[in-house]
Amino acid sequence: MSEPVNNSLEIRADIQSQQVELSKSDIFGVLQNDRRRCVLEILRKQGNQSVRSLSEEIARLESGEEDPKSSVRKSIYVSLLQTHIPKMESLGVVSHDREHDTVELLPAARNFDIYMETVKKGDIPWSHFYLGLSTLAVVGSVTIYTGLFEWVTSSQWMLFVSVLFMATSVAHIHNVRKL
């Protein structure tokens, strides 16, 4: 009896070790559905989850209620089991362990990182922030080069901009890991 478990574990380990490159069509096919996006976000933030806990969390998000109706939870549970999880599993994005009823992200889920940047209300995307920071660096460099600011040397400006970009990069990494 232990052989099927060992074979199953070997197959799962082999799948997890493979880095799957998904086509843009596959990526957008997954992301076009709110529930699949929610599954990816929940698993990224909270780690492995049971299908039941995923359906309960998605039901709370969709209904806006802390305790959604059981019919809503059941409908979401069924759609996850019959449609969404199998689609993502066939692409190698998640693995569903039916015996333990857990879903986990696989390495292929990294293909979605660039498309999943969430921006809270009132915040700006990091890409816009970096564009503004780069504009500041260029304008400051040109101003110093032309001699409009003589109280700052080009070496001081270069050091300031380098430290600013490094601090911003550290903040960005910290922010992304919190998500």
Disulfide bonds with the S-S distance in Angstrom:
none
